[in-house]
Amino acid sequence: MKSFLHVSDIGDLKKALAEAAAVKADPYGWAHLGVHRTIILVFFNSSLRTRLSSQKAALNLGLDPIVLNIGKESWQLETRLGVVMDGDKSEHLREAIPVIGSYCDLIGVRAFAGLEDYAYDYAETVLQQFIDYSGRPVISLESATVHPCQAFADLITIEEYKTKPRPKVVLSWAPHPRALPQAVPNSFAEWMNAADVDFVITHPEGYELDPRFVGGARVEYDQMKAFEGADFIYAKNWSAVGAYGQILSKDPSWTVGRRQMAVTDDAFFMHCLPVRRNMIVTDEVIDSPKSLVIPEAANRVVSAQVVMKRMLESL
């Protein structure tokens, strides 16, 4: 595996889930793979779960992780090609990336969408330069359009908690005070479309995701109708794609609460965290026994470790 952005990069999902179960049962069983090898985790944006889970996964595999927070522990980096660097950026990615690559064996990159230029973001301009110029396997730790480690962890969690062979999984938009990227819902949709689930996306009109990620999912604009008989509810905010990066609604009726959960089939609640309580989801739902947000977060170590393991095995 040379890069990890999409569900297609993981290959057969049944094999990947079986491997995840094996890694979870024996976290240190492959510690020999990373001995005398290094992963550099490059963060352009803040993180809690991604940083800690990636470091823990690396340590479980015997890797030496180095964390680099861009702009805090390095120069500010210019990301666009062809610009005159007469501003506040002291170094260009074109030089920084091969230097980083020379110091490690694997690279993880976290670089959010700017939500101003659709073409720039959806070309994965920052992450793609790491793939092109580092000479190392590269993992998206949430990039402009995808968050595959999160989606893989979500699928692992659904596999662990499902009570029927083909559960109904609903991805629901929910309100938020800020404009957020589409990376998490994009990846969740992509992975659910590839999994053996009955997948539905629900959101207000104007919040349609990019068709390449929606795929064959059923889109339902009536949230209550979408929730009927659901086994898993995944709540997440995202900003508009058509009116790129804009907030079109903060409708509180879309907040996932008792009313919505009552029409499900006693569904589990999921969210990637961090979550705005009583905007995305009410306290009573996220604090209920059916909330999976903590097991889901714990599985972030497992998903990252499977990816790193496969990359190390391919070196």
SEPA-98722 format. One record per residue (C-alpha): residue in one letter; z, x, y. Coordinates in steps of 0.25 Angstrom, whole numbers, padded with zeros to 4 digits, always signed. Layout:
AZXY;...
This chain:
M+0000+0000+0000;K-0005+0006+0013;S+0000-0004+0023;F+0008-0017+0022;L+0004-0028+0032;H-0001-0040+0023;V+0002-0047+0010;S-0011-0041+0004;D-0005-0027+0006;I+0006-0031-0004;G-0003-0035-0015;D+0001-0045-0026;L+0012-0053-0021;K+0019-0055-0035;K+0019-0041-0037;A+0025-0038-0023;L+0036-0048-0025;A+0039-0043-0039;E+0040-0029-0032;A+0049-0034-0021;A+0058-0040-0032;A+0059-0027-0039;V+0062-0019-0026;K+0073-0029-0022;A+0079-0028-0036;D+0079-0012-0035;P+0077-0008-0021;Y+0079+0007-0024;G+0070+0007-0036;W+0059+0014-0029;A+0067+0023-0020;H+0059+0035-0025;L+0047+0031-0018;G+0051+0034-0004;V+0058+0047-0007;H+0054+0057+0004;R+0045+0047+0011;T+0047+0040+0024;I+0043+0027+0031;I+0043+0026+0046;L+0046+0012+0051;V+0039+0010+0065;F+0045-0001+0073;F+0038-0006+0086;N+0047-0018+0086;S+0061-0022+0083;S+0066-0025+0068;L+0078-0028+0060;R+0074-0032+0046;T+0061-0024+0046;R+0067-0011+0050;L+0079-0012+0041;S+0072-0018+0029;S+0061-0007+0030;Q+0071+0004+0031;K+0079-0001+0019;A+0066-0003+0011;A+0062+0011+0014;L+0076+0017+0010;N+0075+0009-0003;L+0062+0016-0006;G+0068+0030-0003;L+0060+0031+0010;D+0065+0037+0023;P+0063+0027+0034;I+0061+0031+0048;V+0061+0020+0059;L+0053+0022+0072;N+0056+0012+0083;I+0044+0013+0092;G+0047+0015+0107;K+0062+0017+0104;E+0061+0029+0095;S+0047+0033+0098;W+0037+0033+0109;Q+0031+0020+0114;L+0018+0019+0106;E+0004+0014+0111;T-0002+0005+0100;R-0016+0002+0106;L-0028+0011+0104;G-0037+0015+0116;V-0026+0013+0127;V-0023+0023+0138;M-0008+0027+0136;D-0003+0027+0150;G+0008+0018+0148;D+0022+0018+0141;K+0016+0022+0127;S+0018+0037+0124;E+0011+0037+0110;H+0000+0030+0103;L+0001+0025+0089;R-0011+0033+0085;E-0003+0045+0086;A+0011+0040+0082;I+0006+0033+0069;P+0001+0045+0062;V+0013+0053+0067;I+0022+0042+0061;G+0014+0043+0048;S+0015+0058+0047;Y+0030+0056+0046;C+0031+0045+0035;D+0025+0039+0022;L+0026+0024+0026;I+0026+0017+0039;G+0031+0003+0043;V+0027-0003+0057;R+0033-0014+0065;A+0025-0018+0076;F+0025-0032+0081;A+0013-0040+0088;G+0013-0039+0103;L+0008-0054+0103;E-0001-0051+0115;D-0014-0046+0108;Y-0018-0054+0095;A-0029-0044+0092;Y-0020-0032+0093;D-0009-0038+0086;Y-0017-0044+0074;A-0024-0031+0072;E-0011-0025+0069;T-0014-0014+0079;V-0001-0006+0078;L+0001-0007+0063;Q-0014-0004+0060;Q-0013+0009+0067;F-0001+0013+0058;I-0010+0010+0046;D-0022+0017+0052;Y-0015+0030+0057;S-0002+0032+0050;G-0008+0036+0036;R+0004+0029+0030;P+0007+0016+0023;V+0011+0006+0034;I+0020-0007+0033;S+0020-0018+0043;L+0034-0020+0047;E+0029-0032+0055;S+0017-0029+0063;A+0009-0037+0073;T+0004-0048+0063;V+0012-0046+0050;H+0026-0043+0044;P+0023-0041+0029;C+0036-0036+0025;Q+0043-0048+0030;A+0033-0057+0023;F+0034-0050+0010;A+0050-0051+0011;D+0048-0066+0014;L+0039-0068+0001;I+0050-0060-0007;T+0060-0070-0002;I+0052-0082-0005;E+0050-0077-0019;E+0065-0075-0021;Y+0069-0088-0016;K+0058-0098-0020;T+0061-0109-0030;K+0047-0113-0033;P+0035-0105-0037;R+0027-0109-0025;P+0036-0112-0013;K+0032-0118+0000;V+0034-0108+0011;V+0033-0112+0026;L+0031-0103+0038;S+0036-0110+0050;W+0034-0106+0065;A+0047-0108+0073;P+0050-0106+0088;H+0054-0093+0094;P+0057-0089+0109;R+0047-0077+0108;A+0033-0075+0104;L+0033-0068+0090;P+0022-0062+0082;Q+0016-0068+0070;A+0018-0057+0060;V+0029-0063+0052;P+0022-0077+0050;N+0009-0070+0048;S+0014-0061+0036;F+0023-0073+0030;A+0010-0082+0030;E+0002-0071+0024;W+0012-0068+0013;M+0015-0083+0010;N+0000-0085+0009;A-0001-0074-0002;A+0011-0079-0009;D+0012-0091-0019;V+0019-0101-0009;D+0015-0114-0002;F+0014-0109+0012;V+0014-0117+0025;I+0014-0112+0040;T+0020-0121+0050;H+0019-0119+0065;P+0016-0126+0078;E+0001-0127+0082;G-0003-0114+0089;Y+0005-0105+0080;E-0005-0103+0070;L-0005-0089+0063;D-0017-0081+0062;P-0026-0087+0051;R-0026-0074+0043;F-0011-0075+0040;V-0011-0091+0039;G-0021-0090+0028;G-0020-0102+0019;A-0007-0106+0023;R-0005-0121+0027;V-0002-0123+0041;E+0007-0135+0045;Y+0010-0138+0060;D+0021-0148+0056;Q+0033-0139+0053;M+0041-0150+0046;K+0029-0154+0037;A+0027-0139+0034;F+0042-0138+0030;E+0041-0149+0020;G+0045-0144+0006;A+0045-0130+0010;D+0053-0119+0002;F+0053-0108+0012;I+0053-0109+0027;Y+0049-0097+0035;A+0051-0098+0050;K+0045-0089+0060;N+0040-0089+0074;W+0027-0083+0079;S+0019-0084+0091;A+0005-0090+0093;V-0007-0083+0087;G-0018-0090+0094;A-0011-0090+0108;Y-0006-0076+0103;G+0008-0072+0105;Q+0012-0085+0112;I+0023-0095+0110;L+0017-0109+0110;S+0030-0116+0105;K+0045-0115+0104;D+0046-0129+0098;P+0061-0129+0092;S+0057-0140+0082;W+0050-0129+0074;T+0064-0121+0072;V+0067-0122+0057;G+0079-0130+0055;R+0086-0141+0046;R+0075-0151+0050;Q+0064-0142+0045;M+0071-0137+0032;A+0075-0151+0028;V+0060-0154+0024;T+0059-0141+0016;D+0062-0140+0001;D+0075-0133+0004;A+0067-0122+0010;F+0072-0107+0012;F+0071-0103+0026;M+0065-0089+0030;H+0063-0081+0042;C+0060-0066+0044;L+0071-0064+0055;P+0075-0062+0066;V+0076-0077+0068;R+0079-0085+0081;R+0089-0095+0076;N+0088-0109+0080;M+0073-0106+0085;I+0067-0102+0072;V+0077-0108+0063;T+0090-0115+0064;D+0103-0109+0060;E+0106-0119+0049;V+0092-0115+0043;I+0093-0100+0044;D+0108-0100+0040;S+0106-0109+0028;P+0106-0105+0013;K+0091-0107+0013;S+0088-0096+0023;L+0082-0084+0017;V+0081-0075+0030;I+0091-0065+0025;P+0085-0063+0011;E+0072-0063+0017;A+0076-0051+0026;A+0082-0044+0015;N+0069-0045+0008;R+0062-0037+0019;V+0068-0024+0012;V+0061-0028-0001;S+0047-0031+0005;A+0047-0018+0013;Q+0052-0010+0001;V+0040-0016-0008;V+0030-0012+0003;M+0036+0002+0005;K+0037+0004-0010;R+0022+0001-0012;M+0018+0010-0001;L+0026+0022-0007;E+0020+0019-0020;S+0006+0020-0014;L+0009+0034-0007;
